[in-house]
Amino acid sequence: MTEWMADYHIGGIVVGICTFLIIGLFHPVVVKAEYYWGTRCWWLFLLLGVAGIIGSVMVHNLVFSSLLGVFSFSSFWTIKELFEQRERVKKGWFPMNPKRKSEYDKE
């Protein structure tokens, strides 16, 4: 498959499309993760990011290595977004999980 991409010089287009999809996937993940687990799941995204960096360094194919890099840094960005999503929930912009209402009342 990578030979086919190299023959037609579309590696950059593939990376661009996949980057768009990866970033688009992470938005609902942030919303759902904050709703169900709050900010205490941030470490999971840290582990995913570190695993993505390790994978990116170990993979020899430039397209796949790039996509692993995009995935890992999207995971790191998700940590920041989780805490910002908490603030958006407090402002009433997103629904609050009624089972975790006491977590929002602490502050």
DSSP file with accessible surface (Angstrom, degrees, kcal/mol):
  #  RESIDUE AA STRUCTURE BP1 BP2  ACC     N-H-->O    O-->H-N    N-H-->O    O-->H-N    TCO  KAPPA ALPHA  PHI   PSI    X-CA   Y-CA   Z-CA
    1    1 A M     >        0   0  156      0, 0.0     4,-1.9     0, 0.0     5,-0.1   0.000 360.0 360.0 360.0 -40.2    0.0    0.0    0.0
    2    2 A T  H  >  +     0   0   49      1,-0.2     4,-2.2     2,-0.2     5,-0.1   0.830 360.0  55.6 -69.0 -29.5    2.8    2.4    0.8
    3    3 A E  H  > S+     0   0  148      2,-0.2     4,-2.7     1,-0.2    -1,-0.2   0.902 106.2  51.5 -65.7 -39.9    4.4    1.8   -2.6
    4    4 A W  H  > S+     0   0  140      2,-0.2     4,-1.8     1,-0.2    -2,-0.2   0.915 110.2  48.4 -61.8 -43.3    1.1    2.7   -4.2
    5    5 A M  H  X>S+     0   0    5     -4,-1.9     5,-2.0     1,-0.2     4,-0.5   0.896 112.7  48.6 -64.7 -39.1    1.0    6.0   -2.2
    6    6 A A  H ><5S+     0   0   62     -4,-2.2     3,-0.6     1,-0.2    -2,-0.2   0.899 108.6  53.9 -67.7 -39.0    4.7    6.7   -3.2
    7    7 A D  H 3<5S+     0   0  117     -4,-2.7    -1,-0.2     1,-0.2    -2,-0.2   0.878 118.0  35.2 -62.2 -38.2    4.0    6.0   -6.9
    8    8 A Y  H 3<5S-     0   0  149     -4,-1.8    -1,-0.2    -5,-0.2    -2,-0.2   0.367 105.2-127.3 -99.2   2.7    1.1    8.4   -7.0
    9    9 A H  T <<5 +     0   0  166     -3,-0.6    -3,-0.2    -4,-0.5     4,-0.1   0.892  68.2 129.1  55.4  46.6    2.7   11.0   -4.6
   10   10 A I     >< +     0   0   40     -5,-2.0     4,-2.6    -6,-0.1     5,-0.2   0.247  27.0 108.3-115.2  13.9   -0.3   11.1   -2.3
   11   11 A G  H  > S+     0   0   18     -6,-0.5     4,-2.6     1,-0.2     5,-0.2   0.903  81.7  50.5 -57.5 -41.2    1.3   10.5    1.1
   12   12 A G  H  > S+     0   0   61      2,-0.2     4,-2.5     1,-0.2    -1,-0.2   0.891 110.0  49.5 -65.2 -38.5    0.7   14.1    2.1
   13   13 A I  H  > S+     0   0  107      2,-0.2     4,-2.8     1,-0.2     5,-0.2   0.920 111.0  49.9 -66.6 -41.5   -2.9   13.9    1.2
   14   14 A V  H  X S+     0   0   35     -4,-2.6     4,-2.7     1,-0.2     5,-0.2   0.935 111.9  47.7 -62.4 -44.9   -3.3   10.7    3.2
   15   15 A V  H  X S+     0   0   31     -4,-2.6     4,-2.5    -5,-0.2    -2,-0.2   0.919 112.7  49.9 -62.7 -41.5   -1.7   12.3    6.2
   16   16 A G  H  X S+     0   0   41     -4,-2.5     4,-2.2     2,-0.2    -2,-0.2   0.936 112.8  44.8 -63.0 -46.9   -3.9   15.4    5.9
   17   17 A I  H  X S+     0   0   97     -4,-2.8     4,-2.3     1,-0.2    -2,-0.2   0.936 115.5  47.2 -63.9 -45.5   -7.1   13.4    5.6
   18   18 A C  H  X S+     0   0   38     -4,-2.7     4,-2.9    -5,-0.2    -1,-0.2   0.878 109.8  53.6 -66.3 -35.5   -6.2   11.1    8.5
   19   19 A T  H  X S+     0   0   35     -4,-2.5     4,-2.7    -5,-0.2     5,-0.3   0.932 108.8  49.7 -61.8 -45.9   -5.1   14.1   10.6
   20   20 A F  H  X S+     0   0  159     -4,-2.2     4,-2.4     1,-0.2    -2,-0.2   0.925 113.7  45.8 -56.8 -44.9   -8.5   15.7   10.0
   21   21 A L  H  X S+     0   0  104     -4,-2.3     4,-2.1     2,-0.2    -2,-0.2   0.895 111.9  50.6 -68.9 -40.3  -10.2   12.4   11.0
   22   22 A I  H  X S+     0   0   30     -4,-2.9     4,-1.8     2,-0.2    -2,-0.2   0.948 113.5  44.6 -63.2 -47.8   -8.1   11.9   14.1
   23   23 A I  H  X S+     0   0   99     -4,-2.7     4,-1.1     1,-0.2    -2,-0.2   0.921 113.4  51.6 -63.7 -41.0   -8.7   15.4   15.4
   24   24 A G  H  < S+     0   0   45     -4,-2.4     3,-0.2    -5,-0.3    -1,-0.2   0.857 108.2  52.4 -63.6 -33.1  -12.4   15.0   14.6
   25   25 A L  H  X S+     0   0  109     -4,-2.1     4,-1.2     1,-0.2    -1,-0.2   0.873 103.2  57.7 -69.5 -36.0  -12.5   11.8   16.5
   26   26 A F  H  X S+     0   0   16     -4,-1.8     4,-2.4     1,-0.2    -1,-0.2   0.770  92.7  68.8 -71.0 -24.9  -11.0   13.3   19.6
   27   27 A H  H  X S+     0   0  111     -4,-1.1     4,-1.9    -3,-0.2    -1,-0.2   0.975 105.5  38.0 -61.3 -54.3  -13.7   16.0   20.0
   28   28 A P  H  > S+     0   0   63      0, 0.0     4,-2.8     0, 0.0     5,-0.3   0.847 112.8  59.8 -66.3 -26.7  -16.5   13.6   21.0
   29   29 A V  H  X S+     0   0   51     -4,-1.2     4,-2.9     2,-0.2     5,-0.2   0.927 105.3  48.6 -63.1 -42.5  -14.0   11.5   23.0
   30   30 A V  H  X S+     0   0    6     -4,-2.4     4,-2.4     2,-0.2     5,-0.3   0.943 112.7  47.7 -60.7 -47.5  -13.3   14.6   25.1
   31   31 A V  H  X S+     0   0   27     -4,-1.9     4,-2.0     1,-0.2    -2,-0.2   0.939 117.0  41.6 -61.5 -48.3  -17.0   15.3   25.7
   32   32 A K  H  X S+     0   0  122     -4,-2.8     4,-2.6     2,-0.2     5,-0.3   0.899 113.6  52.3 -68.2 -41.3  -17.8   11.6   26.6
   33   33 A A  H  X>S+     0   0    3     -4,-2.9     4,-2.9    -5,-0.3     5,-0.8   0.929 112.4  45.1 -62.4 -44.2  -14.7   11.1   28.7
   34   34 A E  H  X5S+     0   0    1     -4,-2.4     4,-1.2    -5,-0.2    -1,-0.2   0.908 113.1  51.8 -66.4 -38.3  -15.5   14.2   30.8
   35   35 A Y  H  <5S+     0   0   62     -4,-2.0    -2,-0.2    -5,-0.3    -1,-0.2   0.935 121.9  28.9 -62.8 -48.0  -19.1   13.3   31.1
   36   36 A Y  H  <5S+     0   0  122     -4,-2.6    -2,-0.2    -5,-0.1    -1,-0.2   0.843 140.1  14.1 -85.2 -35.6  -18.5    9.7   32.3
   37   37 A W  H ><5S-     0   0  142     -4,-2.9     3,-0.9    -5,-0.3    -3,-0.2   0.488  86.4-146.3-121.4  -7.3  -15.2   10.0   34.2
   38   38 A G  G ><< -     0   0    0     -4,-1.2     3,-0.6    -5,-0.8    -1,-0.2  -0.352  60.4 -39.6  71.0-152.3  -14.4   13.7   34.7
   39   39 A T  G >  S+     0   0   26      1,-0.2     3,-1.6     2,-0.1    -1,-0.2   0.529 116.9  90.2 -88.5  -3.2  -10.9   14.8   34.6
   40   40 A R  G <  S+     0   0  132     -3,-0.9     3,-0.4     1,-0.3    -1,-0.2   0.602  76.8  65.9 -74.1  -4.0   -9.5   11.8   36.4
   41   41 A C  G X>  +     0   0   13     -3,-0.6     3,-1.2     1,-0.2     4,-1.0   0.336  67.6 105.6 -94.9  11.5   -8.9    9.9   33.1
   42   42 A W  H <> S+     0   0  105     -3,-1.6     4,-1.7     1,-0.3     3,-0.4   0.859  70.9  62.3 -60.0 -33.4   -6.3   12.4   32.0
   43   43 A W  H 3> S+     0   0  136     -3,-0.4     4,-2.5     1,-0.2    -1,-0.3   0.821  95.0  61.4 -64.8 -28.8   -3.5    9.9   32.7
   44   44 A L  H <> S+     0   0   76     -3,-1.2     4,-2.3     1,-0.2    -1,-0.2   0.928 105.7  46.3 -62.6 -42.0   -5.0    7.5   30.1
   45   45 A F  H  X S+     0   0   10     -4,-1.0     4,-2.3    -3,-0.4    -2,-0.2   0.836 109.3  55.5 -71.1 -29.9   -4.5   10.1   27.4
   46   46 A L  H  X S+     0   0   65     -4,-1.7     4,-2.5     2,-0.2    -2,-0.2   0.939 109.3  46.4 -64.4 -45.7   -1.0   10.7   28.7
   47   47 A L  H  X S+     0   0  101     -4,-2.5     4,-2.7     1,-0.2    -2,-0.2   0.907 111.9  50.9 -63.1 -41.8   -0.2    6.9   28.3
   48   48 A L  H  X S+     0   0   62     -4,-2.3     4,-2.3     2,-0.2    -1,-0.2   0.905 111.0  49.5 -61.8 -40.7   -1.7    6.9   24.8
   49   49 A G  H  X S+     0   0    0     -4,-2.3     4,-2.1     2,-0.2    -2,-0.2   0.922 111.8  46.7 -64.7 -44.4    0.4    9.9   23.8
   50   50 A V  H  X S+     0   0   66     -4,-2.5     4,-2.6     2,-0.2     5,-0.2   0.924 112.5  50.5 -64.9 -42.0    3.6    8.4   25.1
   51   51 A A  H  X S+     0   0   58     -4,-2.7     4,-2.8     1,-0.2    -2,-0.2   0.905 109.4  52.1 -62.4 -38.8    2.8    5.1   23.3
   52   52 A G  H  X S+     0   0    3     -4,-2.3     4,-2.6     2,-0.2    -1,-0.2   0.896 109.4  48.7 -64.3 -40.1    2.1    7.0   20.1
   53   53 A I  H  X S+     0   0   61     -4,-2.1     4,-2.1     2,-0.2    -2,-0.2   0.936 111.9  48.8 -65.3 -44.5    5.5    8.7   20.4
   54   54 A I  H  X S+     0   0   94     -4,-2.6     4,-1.9     1,-0.2    -2,-0.2   0.939 113.7  47.1 -60.5 -45.3    7.3    5.4   21.0
   55   55 A G  H  X S+     0   0   19     -4,-2.8     4,-1.9     1,-0.2    -1,-0.2   0.909 109.2  54.3 -62.5 -40.1    5.4    3.9   18.0
   56   56 A S  H  < S+     0   0   25     -4,-2.6    -1,-0.2     1,-0.2    -2,-0.2   0.880 110.2  46.4 -62.7 -37.6    6.3    6.9   15.8
   57   57 A V  H  < S+     0   0  118     -4,-2.1    -1,-0.2     1,-0.2    -2,-0.2   0.856 114.7  47.3 -72.8 -32.5   10.0    6.5   16.6
   58   58 A M  H  < S+     0   0  134     -4,-1.9     2,-0.4    -5,-0.2    -2,-0.2   0.739  93.1  86.7 -83.9 -23.5    9.9    2.8   16.0
   59   59 A V     <  -     0   0   52     -4,-1.9     9,-0.0    -5,-0.2     6,-0.0  -0.636  58.6-161.9 -82.8 133.9    8.0    2.8   12.7
   60   60 A H        +     0   0  191     -2,-0.4     2,-0.3     5,-0.0    -1,-0.1   0.755  63.7  93.7 -86.5 -26.4   10.1    3.3    9.6
   61   61 A N     >  -     0   0   45      1,-0.1     4,-2.6     2,-0.0     5,-0.2  -0.549  68.8-146.0 -73.4 127.6    7.3    4.3    7.2
   62   62 A L  H  > S+     0   0  135     -2,-0.3     4,-2.5     2,-0.2     5,-0.2   0.882  95.0  49.7 -63.9 -40.8    7.0    8.1    7.0
   63   63 A V  H  > S+     0   0   19      2,-0.2     4,-2.3     1,-0.2    -1,-0.2   0.961 115.8  41.5 -65.2 -49.4    3.2    8.1    6.6
   64   64 A F  H  > S+     0   0   92      1,-0.2     4,-2.3     2,-0.2    -2,-0.2   0.888 114.4  52.4 -67.4 -37.0    2.5    5.8    9.5
   65   65 A S  H  X S+     0   0   24     -4,-2.6     4,-2.0     2,-0.2    -1,-0.2   0.920 110.1  49.2 -62.9 -42.3    5.1    7.4   11.6
   66   66 A S  H  X S+     0   0   43     -4,-2.5     4,-2.5    -5,-0.2    -2,-0.2   0.911 110.2  50.5 -62.7 -42.7    3.5   10.8   10.9
   67   67 A L  H  X S+     0   0   28     -4,-2.3     4,-2.6     1,-0.2    -1,-0.2   0.884 108.9  51.1 -66.6 -36.6    0.0    9.5   11.8
   68   68 A L  H  X S+     0   0   55     -4,-2.3     4,-2.7     2,-0.2    -1,-0.2   0.891 110.0  51.1 -65.5 -36.9    1.3    8.0   15.1
   69   69 A G  H  X S+     0   0   16     -4,-2.0     4,-2.5     2,-0.2     5,-0.3   0.919 110.2  48.3 -64.4 -43.1    2.8   11.4   15.8
   70   70 A V  H  X S+     0   0   33     -4,-2.5     4,-2.1     1,-0.2    -2,-0.2   0.931 112.9  49.0 -62.4 -43.7   -0.5   13.2   15.1
   71   71 A F  H  X S+     0   0   61     -4,-2.6     4,-2.0     2,-0.2    -2,-0.2   0.929 111.4  49.1 -61.2 -44.4   -2.3   10.6   17.3
   72   72 A S  H  X S+     0   0    0     -4,-2.7     4,-2.0     1,-0.2    -2,-0.2   0.933 113.7  43.9 -66.3 -43.1    0.1   11.1   20.2
   73   73 A F  H  X S+     0   0  127     -4,-2.5     4,-2.3     1,-0.2    -1,-0.2   0.816 110.3  55.9 -75.8 -23.9    0.0   14.8   20.2
   74   74 A S  H  X S+     0   0   16     -4,-2.1     4,-1.8    -5,-0.3    -1,-0.2   0.873 107.0  51.7 -67.6 -35.8   -3.8   14.8   19.8
   75   75 A S  H  X S+     0   0    0     -4,-2.0     4,-1.0     2,-0.2    -2,-0.2   0.915 109.9  48.1 -65.3 -42.2   -3.8   12.6   22.9
   76   76 A F  H >X S+     0   0   52     -4,-2.0     4,-1.0     1,-0.2     3,-0.7   0.911 110.3  51.5 -63.6 -41.3   -1.7   15.2   24.7
   77   77 A W  H 3X S+     0   0  150     -4,-2.3     4,-2.3     1,-0.2    -1,-0.2   0.860 101.0  63.6 -63.9 -33.1   -4.0   18.0   23.6
   78   78 A T  H 3X S+     0   0    3     -4,-1.8     4,-2.4     1,-0.2    -1,-0.2   0.842  94.0  61.0 -61.8 -32.3   -7.0   16.0   24.9
   79   79 A I  H <X S+     0   0   30     -4,-1.0     4,-1.3    -3,-0.7    -1,-0.2   0.957 108.2  43.2 -59.2 -48.2   -5.6   16.3   28.4
   80   80 A K  H  X S+     0   0   79     -4,-1.0     4,-1.9     1,-0.2    -2,-0.2   0.926 113.2  52.4 -62.0 -43.8   -5.9   20.1   28.2
   81   81 A E  H  X S+     0   0   35     -4,-2.3     4,-2.8     1,-0.2    -1,-0.2   0.815 101.4  60.8 -65.8 -32.0   -9.3   19.8   26.6
   82   82 A L  H  X S+     0   0    0     -4,-2.4     4,-1.8     2,-0.2    -1,-0.2   0.934 108.1  43.6 -59.5 -44.9  -10.6   17.6   29.4
   83   83 A F  H  X S+     0   0   89     -4,-1.3     4,-1.3     1,-0.2    -2,-0.2   0.869 115.1  48.7 -71.3 -33.9  -10.0   20.3   31.9
   84   84 A E  H  X S+     0   0   72     -4,-1.9     4,-2.0     2,-0.2    -2,-0.2   0.863 107.5  55.9 -71.1 -34.0  -11.4   23.0   29.6
   85   85 A Q  H  X S+     0   0    2     -4,-2.8     4,-2.5     1,-0.2    -2,-0.2   0.890 102.1  57.0 -63.9 -37.4  -14.5   20.7   29.0
   86   86 A R  H  X S+     0   0   23     -4,-1.8     4,-2.2     1,-0.2    -1,-0.2   0.918 107.7  47.6 -58.2 -42.7  -15.0   20.6   32.8
   87   87 A E  H  X S+     0   0   87     -4,-1.3     4,-1.7     2,-0.2    -1,-0.2   0.880 109.4  52.9 -66.9 -37.9  -15.2   24.4   32.7
   88   88 A R  H  <>S+     0   0   44     -4,-2.0     5,-2.2     2,-0.2     6,-0.7   0.885 108.8  50.4 -65.0 -36.0  -17.6   24.4   29.8
   89   89 A V  H ><5S+     0   0    4     -4,-2.5     3,-1.4     1,-0.2    -2,-0.2   0.924 107.8  52.9 -66.7 -41.9  -19.8   22.0   31.7
   90   90 A K  H 3<5S+     0   0   66     -4,-2.2    -1,-0.2     1,-0.3    -2,-0.2   0.855 107.1  52.6 -61.2 -34.2  -19.8   24.3   34.8
   91   91 A K  T 3<5S-     0   0  132     -4,-1.7    -1,-0.3    -5,-0.1    -2,-0.2   0.574 118.5-114.2 -77.0 -10.8  -20.9   27.2   32.5
   92   92 A G  T < 5S+     0   0   60     -3,-1.4    -3,-0.2    -4,-0.4    -2,-0.1   0.566  83.1 121.7  89.9  10.4  -23.8   25.1   31.3
   93   93 A W  S   <S+     0   0  168     -5,-2.2    -4,-0.2    -6,-0.2    -5,-0.1   0.743  78.6  29.5 -77.9 -23.7  -22.6   24.8   27.7
   94   94 A F  S    S-     0   0   59     -6,-0.7    -2,-0.2    -9,-0.1    -1,-0.1  -0.944  99.9 -88.6-131.9 155.2  -22.5   21.0   27.9
   95   95 A P        -     0   0   93      0, 0.0     2,-0.4     0, 0.0    -5,-0.1  -0.337  36.9-133.5 -68.3 144.4  -24.6   18.5   29.9
   96   96 A M        -     0   0   61     -7,-0.1     5,-0.1    -4,-0.1   -61,-0.1  -0.774  20.5-115.8 -95.0 140.3  -23.5   17.6   33.4
   97   97 A N    >   -     0   0   12     -2,-0.4     3,-1.8     1,-0.2     4,-0.1  -0.660  21.1-150.6 -74.2 114.8  -23.5   14.0   34.5
   98   98 A P  G >  S+     0   0   95      0, 0.0     3,-1.0     0, 0.0     4,-0.2   0.788  94.0  62.6 -61.9 -23.5  -26.0   13.9   37.3
   99   99 A K  G 3  S+     0   0  191      1,-0.2     3,-0.2     2,-0.1    -2,-0.1   0.706 110.3  39.5 -72.1 -19.3  -24.2   11.0   39.0
  100  100 A R  G X> S+     0   0   13     -3,-1.8     3,-1.3     1,-0.1     4,-0.8   0.084  76.7 120.3-115.7  22.8  -21.1   13.3   39.4
  101  101 A K  H X>  +     0   0  107     -3,-1.0     4,-1.2     1,-0.3     3,-1.0   0.871  69.6  61.5 -57.5 -35.6  -22.9   16.5   40.4
  102  102 A S  H 3> S+     0   0   80      1,-0.3     4,-0.8    -4,-0.2    -1,-0.3   0.811  95.3  62.0 -64.4 -27.2  -21.1   16.7   43.7
  103  103 A E  H <4 S+     0   0   41     -3,-1.3    -1,-0.3     1,-0.2     4,-0.3   0.837 106.1  45.5 -66.9 -30.9  -17.8   16.9   41.9
  104  104 A Y  H X< S+     0   0   12     -3,-1.0     3,-0.6    -4,-0.8    -1,-0.2   0.731 106.2  59.9 -82.6 -24.7  -18.9   20.2   40.3
  105  105 A D  H 3< S+     0   0  103     -4,-1.2    -1,-0.2     1,-0.2    -2,-0.2   0.646  86.0  78.4 -78.2 -15.3  -20.3   21.6   43.6
  106  106 A K  T 3<        0   0  167     -4,-0.8    -1,-0.2    -3,-0.2    -2,-0.1   0.806 360.0 360.0 -64.1 -30.4  -16.9   21.4   45.3
  107  107 A E    <         0   0  150     -3,-0.6    -3,-0.0    -4,-0.3    -4,-0.0  -0.622 360.0 360.0-103.3 360.0  -15.6   24.5   43.7
